[in-house]
C-alpha cells in the first residue's frame, strides 16, 4: 500500500482495510474509490478526480476534483447532498 501511495503521489493519509469493514460500510467496489462520511452518514462515494477515463487511460491532469469539492464543502460547514461519481480502478476482491 505504501509503494502504491508513493507511486501515485498521494498526500492524504491511507488506511489498510484488510477486513473490508469500511469497504462494506461505504459500498465501495473499486480502488481507488473515496468515501466521505459526515456524522456517520455517507455523503460521497466515488472517484477522487477525473484523471482516469478508463483502465490504463489517463489525462495529463484532472479537470474535475470530485473528492476535493466535497471535502471543501464539508470544511466550509456545508453538508452536500449525497452523490456518487463512478470510479475507475481495480475491482476490490473478496466483496460479499
Backbone as JSON Lines, residues from 0, in Angstrom:
{"i":0,"aa":"X","n":[0.82,-1.18,0.0],"ca":[0.0,0.0,0.0],"c":[0.88,1.26,0.0]}
{"i":1,"aa":"X","n":[1.92,1.24,0.79],"ca":[2.8,2.42,0.84],"c":[3.44,2.69,-0.52]}
{"i":2,"aa":"X","n":[3.88,1.63,-1.19],"ca":[4.51,1.8,-2.5],"c":[3.53,2.43,-3.49]}
{"i":3,"aa":"X","n":[2.29,1.95,-3.52],"ca":[1.27,2.48,-4.41],"c":[0.96,3.94,-4.05]}
{"i":4,"aa":"X","n":[0.84,4.21,-2.78],"ca":[0.57,5.55,-2.27],"c":[1.65,6.52,-2.76]}
{"i":5,"aa":"X","n":[2.9,6.11,-2.64],"ca":[4.02,6.96,-3.06],"c":[4.1,7.07,-4.57]}
{"i":6,"aa":"X","n":[3.88,5.95,-5.27],"ca":[3.96,5.94,-6.73],"c":[3.01,6.94,-7.36]}
{"i":7,"aa":"X","n":[1.81,7.06,-6.81],"ca":[0.82,7.96,-7.38],"c":[0.85,9.35,-6.75]}
{"i":8,"aa":"X","n":[1.77,9.56,-5.83],"ca":[1.93,10.9,-5.27],"c":[0.82,11.34,-4.34]}
{"i":9,"aa":"X","n":[0.11,10.39,-3.74],"ca":[-0.96,10.77,-2.83],"c":[-0.37,11.43,-1.59]}
{"i":10,"aa":"X","n":[-0.98,12.48,-1.16],"ca":[-0.51,13.19,0.04],"c":[-1.48,13.02,1.2]}
{"i":11,"aa":"X","n":[-2.59,12.33,0.98],"ca":[-3.56,12.11,2.05],"c":[-3.23,10.83,2.79]}
{"i":12,"aa":"X","n":[-3.62,10.74,4.05],"ca":[-3.35,9.51,4.8],"c":[-4.08,8.32,4.18]}
{"i":13,"aa":"X","n":[-3.52,7.15,4.35],"ca":[-4.13,5.92,3.84],"c":[-4.33,4.95,4.99]}
{"i":14,"aa":"X","n":[-5.36,4.15,4.87],"ca":[-5.67,3.14,5.88],"c":[-5.92,1.83,5.17]}
{"i":15,"aa":"X","n":[-5.26,0.79,5.59],"ca":[-5.47,-0.53,5.01],"c":[-6.68,-1.17,5.69]}
{"i":16,"aa":"X","n":[-7.69,-1.46,4.92],"ca":[-8.95,-2.03,5.43],"c":[-9.01,-3.51,5.06]}
{"i":17,"aa":"X","n":[-8.08,-4.28,5.63],"ca":[-7.95,-5.69,5.26],"c":[-9.23,-6.49,5.5]}
{"i":18,"aa":"X","n":[-9.99,-6.15,6.51],"ca":[-11.24,-6.85,6.81],"c":[-12.44,-6.33,6.05]}
{"i":19,"aa":"X","n":[-12.22,-5.32,5.21],"ca":[-13.27,-4.7,4.38],"c":[-14.42,-4.12,5.2]}
{"i":20,"aa":"X","n":[-14.15,-3.71,6.44],"ca":[-15.2,-3.1,7.25],"c":[-15.67,-1.77,6.65]}
{"i":21,"aa":"X","n":[-14.7,-0.93,6.27],"ca":[-15.07,0.36,5.68],"c":[-15.58,0.18,4.25]}
{"i":22,"aa":"X","n":[-15.03,-0.77,3.54],"ca":[-15.49,-1.07,2.18],"c":[-16.98,-1.42,2.21]}
{"i":23,"aa":"X","n":[-17.36,-2.3,3.12],"ca":[-18.76,-2.71,3.23],"c":[-19.64,-1.55,3.66]}
{"i":24,"aa":"X","n":[-19.18,-0.79,4.61],"ca":[-19.98,0.34,5.11],"c":[-20.26,1.37,4.01]}
{"i":25,"aa":"X","n":[-19.25,1.61,3.16],"ca":[-19.4,2.6,2.09],"c":[-20.04,2.02,0.85]}
{"i":26,"aa":"X","n":[-19.91,0.71,0.65],"ca":[-20.38,0.1,-0.59],"c":[-19.38,0.28,-1.71]}
{"i":27,"aa":"X","n":[-18.11,0.46,-1.36],"ca":[-17.06,0.65,-2.37],"c":[-16.9,-0.6,-3.22]}
{"i":28,"aa":"X","n":[-16.55,-0.39,-4.5],"ca":[-16.43,-1.5,-5.43],"c":[-15.06,-1.58,-6.11]}
{"i":29,"aa":"X","n":[-14.38,-0.44,-6.23],"ca":[-13.07,-0.41,-6.89],"c":[-12.09,0.4,-6.05]}
{"i":30,"aa":"X","n":[-10.82,0.26,-6.41],"ca":[-9.8,1.06,-5.75],"c":[-8.95,1.76,-6.8]}
{"i":31,"aa":"X","n":[-8.69,3.04,-6.7],"ca":[-9.08,3.89,-5.59],"c":[-10.52,4.39,-5.73]}
{"i":32,"aa":"X","n":[-11.21,4.4,-4.64],"ca":[-12.56,4.96,-4.57],"c":[-12.68,5.62,-3.21]}
{"i":33,"aa":"X","n":[-13.15,6.85,-3.18],"ca":[-13.22,7.6,-1.93],"c":[-14.64,7.55,-1.37]}
{"i":34,"aa":"X","n":[-14.71,7.54,-0.06],"ca":[-16.0,7.62,0.64],"c":[-15.88,8.7,1.7]}
{"i":35,"aa":"X","n":[-16.87,9.56,1.78],"ca":[-16.88,10.62,2.78],"c":[-18.13,10.46,3.63]}
{"i":36,"aa":"X","n":[-17.9,10.38,4.91],"ca":[-18.99,10.28,5.88],"c":[-19.02,11.55,6.71]}
{"i":37,"aa":"X","n":[-20.2,12.06,6.98],"ca":[-20.38,13.19,7.89],"c":[-21.4,12.77,8.92]}
{"i":38,"aa":"X","n":[-21.01,12.84,10.18],"ca":[-21.87,12.41,11.29],"c":[-22.39,11.0,11.06]}
{"i":39,"aa":"X","n":[-21.52,10.12,10.53],"ca":[-21.86,8.73,10.31],"c":[-22.68,8.45,9.07]}
{"i":40,"aa":"X","n":[-23.02,9.49,8.31],"ca":[-23.83,9.31,7.1],"c":[-22.96,9.47,5.86]}
{"i":41,"aa":"X","n":[-23.07,8.52,4.93],"ca":[-22.31,8.57,3.69],"c":[-22.87,9.69,2.81]}
{"i":42,"aa":"X","n":[-21.99,10.64,2.45],"ca":[-22.43,11.73,1.57],"c":[-21.76,11.68,0.2]}
{"i":43,"aa":"X","n":[-20.67,10.93,0.09],"ca":[-20.0,10.83,-1.2],"c":[-19.33,9.48,-1.34]}
{"i":44,"aa":"X","n":[-19.47,8.9,-2.51],"ca":[-18.77,7.67,-2.87],"c":[-18.37,7.78,-4.32]}
{"i":45,"aa":"X","n":[-17.09,7.65,-4.6],"ca":[-16.68,7.68,-5.99],"c":[-15.24,8.05,-6.21]}
{"i":46,"aa":"X","n":[-14.99,8.53,-7.42],"ca":[-13.63,8.83,-7.85],"c":[-13.04,9.99,-7.05]}
{"i":47,"aa":"X","n":[-11.72,10.05,-7.05],"ca":[-11.01,11.16,-6.42],"c":[-11.06,12.36,-7.36]}
{"i":48,"aa":"X","n":[-10.83,12.09,-8.62],"ca":[-10.92,13.12,-9.66],"c":[-11.14,12.41,-11.0]}
{"i":49,"aa":"X","n":[-11.19,13.18,-12.08],"ca":[-11.48,12.58,-13.39],"c":[-10.23,12.34,-14.23]}
{"i":50,"aa":"X","n":[-9.09,12.2,-13.58],"ca":[-7.85,11.98,-14.32],"c":[-7.88,10.71,-15.15]}
{"i":51,"aa":"X","n":[-8.44,9.64,-14.59],"ca":[-8.52,8.38,-15.33],"c":[-9.86,8.29,-16.05]}
{"i":52,"aa":"X","n":[-9.79,8.07,-17.36],"ca":[-11.01,7.99,-18.16],"c":[-11.39,6.54,-18.44]}
{"i":53,"aa":"X","n":[-10.44,5.63,-18.27],"ca":[-10.65,4.2,-18.43],"c":[-9.43,3.5,-17.84]}
{"i":54,"aa":"X","n":[-9.51,2.2,-17.66],"ca":[-8.35,1.49,-17.12],"c":[-7.15,1.69,-18.04]}
{"i":55,"aa":"X","n":[-6.06,2.19,-17.48],"ca":[-4.85,2.42,-18.25],"c":[-4.86,3.66,-19.12]}
{"i":56,"aa":"X","n":[-5.94,4.42,-19.09],"ca":[-6.04,5.64,-19.9],"c":[-6.26,6.83,-18.98]}
{"i":57,"aa":"X","n":[-5.29,7.74,-19.02],"ca":[-5.39,8.9,-18.14],"c":[-5.14,10.2,-18.88]}
{"i":58,"aa":"X","n":[-5.71,11.26,-18.37],"ca":[-5.46,12.6,-18.89],"c":[-4.15,13.1,-18.28]}
{"i":59,"aa":"X","n":[-3.53,14.09,-18.91],"ca":[-2.32,14.66,-18.31],"c":[-2.61,15.28,-16.93]}
{"i":60,"aa":"X","n":[-3.81,15.8,-16.76],"ca":[-4.2,16.39,-15.48],"c":[-5.71,16.27,-15.33]}
{"i":61,"aa":"X","n":[-6.14,16.2,-14.11],"ca":[-7.58,16.12,-13.85],"c":[-8.25,17.44,-14.2]}
{"i":62,"aa":"X","n":[-9.49,17.35,-14.68],"ca":[-10.28,18.55,-14.96],"c":[-11.25,18.82,-13.83]}
{"i":63,"aa":"X","n":[-11.67,17.76,-13.16],"ca":[-12.62,17.89,-12.06],"c":[-12.07,17.13,-10.86]}
{"i":64,"aa":"X","n":[-12.13,17.75,-9.71],"ca":[-11.61,17.18,-8.47],"c":[-12.78,16.91,-7.53]}
{"i":65,"aa":"X","n":[-13.48,15.81,-7.79],"ca":[-14.72,15.49,-7.08],"c":[-14.53,15.42,-5.56]}
{"i":66,"aa":"X","n":[-13.55,14.66,-5.12],"ca":[-13.33,14.5,-3.69],"c":[-12.96,15.84,-3.04]}
{"i":67,"aa":"X","n":[-12.1,16.58,-3.69],"ca":[-11.7,17.89,-3.16],"c":[-12.91,18.82,-3.01]}
{"i":68,"aa":"X","n":[-13.82,18.79,-3.99],"ca":[-15.02,19.63,-3.92],"c":[-15.88,19.27,-2.7]}
{"i":69,"aa":"X","n":[-16.06,17.98,-2.49],"ca":[-16.87,17.51,-1.36],"c":[-16.21,17.91,-0.04]}
{"i":70,"aa":"X","n":[-14.91,17.65,0.06],"ca":[-14.21,17.97,1.31],"c":[-14.17,19.47,1.57]}
{"i":71,"aa":"X","n":[-14.05,20.29,0.54],"ca":[-14.06,21.74,0.71],"c":[-15.42,22.21,1.23]}
{"i":72,"aa":"X","n":[-16.49,21.63,0.7],"ca":[-17.83,21.99,1.18],"c":[-18.0,21.62,2.65]}
{"i":73,"aa":"X","n":[-17.55,20.43,3.02],"ca":[-17.66,19.98,4.42],"c":[-16.82,20.89,5.32]}
{"i":74,"aa":"X","n":[-15.62,21.23,4.88],"ca":[-14.74,22.1,5.67],"c":[-15.35,23.49,5.86]}
{"i":75,"aa":"X","n":[-16.17,23.9,4.88],"ca":[-16.83,25.21,4.96],"c":[-18.13,25.15,5.77]}
{"i":76,"aa":"X","n":[-18.41,23.97,6.32],"ca":[-19.61,23.84,7.14],"c":[-20.86,23.49,6.37]}
{"i":77,"aa":"X","n":[-20.72,23.18,5.1],"ca":[-21.86,22.8,4.27],"c":[-21.85,21.29,4.09]}
{"i":78,"aa":"X","n":[-22.97,20.68,4.26],"ca":[-23.06,19.24,4.03],"c":[-23.81,19.02,2.73]}
{"i":79,"aa":"X","n":[-23.08,18.66,1.68],"ca":[-23.74,18.47,0.38],"c":[-24.66,17.25,0.39]}
{"i":80,"aa":"X","n":[-25.61,17.24,-0.53],"ca":[-26.46,16.07,-0.69],"c":[-25.59,14.91,-1.14]}
{"i":81,"aa":"X","n":[-26.03,13.7,-0.81],"ca":[-25.26,12.52,-1.18],"c":[-25.14,12.43,-2.7]}
{"i":82,"aa":"X","n":[-23.95,12.09,-3.14],"ca":[-23.73,11.9,-4.57],"c":[-22.68,10.84,-4.79]}
{"i":83,"aa":"X","n":[-22.66,10.32,-6.01],"ca":[-21.68,9.33,-6.42],"c":[-21.09,9.76,-7.75]}
{"i":84,"aa":"X","n":[-19.84,9.4,-7.96],"ca":[-19.16,9.62,-9.23],"c":[-18.4,8.33,-9.54]}
{"i":85,"aa":"X","n":[-18.7,7.73,-10.64],"ca":[-18.11,6.43,-10.98],"c":[-16.59,6.48,-10.92]}
{"i":86,"aa":"X","n":[-16.02,5.57,-10.17],"ca":[-14.57,5.47,-10.05],"c":[-14.05,4.43,-11.03]}
{"i":87,"aa":"X","n":[-12.87,4.66,-11.53],"ca":[-12.22,3.73,-12.44],"c":[-11.0,3.18,-11.74]}
{"i":88,"aa":"X","n":[-10.93,1.87,-11.66],"ca":[-9.8,1.24,-11.0],"c":[-9.97,-0.26,-10.95]}
{"i":89,"aa":"X","n":[-9.17,-0.87,-10.13],"ca":[-9.2,-2.32,-9.99],"c":[-10.33,-2.72,-9.03]}
{"i":90,"aa":"X","n":[-11.01,-3.8,-9.37],"ca":[-12.1,-4.27,-8.52],"c":[-11.56,-4.68,-7.16]}
{"i":91,"aa":"X","n":[-12.32,-4.4,-6.13],"ca":[-11.95,-4.82,-4.78],"c":[-12.33,-6.3,-4.67]}
{"i":92,"aa":"X","n":[-11.34,-7.12,-4.4],"ca":[-11.57,-8.56,-4.34],"c":[-12.23,-8.96,-3.04]}
{"i":93,"aa":"X","n":[-12.85,-10.11,-3.08],"ca":[-13.49,-10.73,-1.91],"c":[-14.65,-9.92,-1.34]}
{"i":94,"aa":"X","n":[-15.36,-9.2,-2.22],"ca":[-16.55,-8.5,-1.75],"c":[-17.65,-9.51,-1.49]}
{"i":95,"aa":"X","n":[-18.43,-9.27,-0.46],"ca":[-19.51,-10.2,-0.13],"c":[-20.85,-9.58,-0.42]}
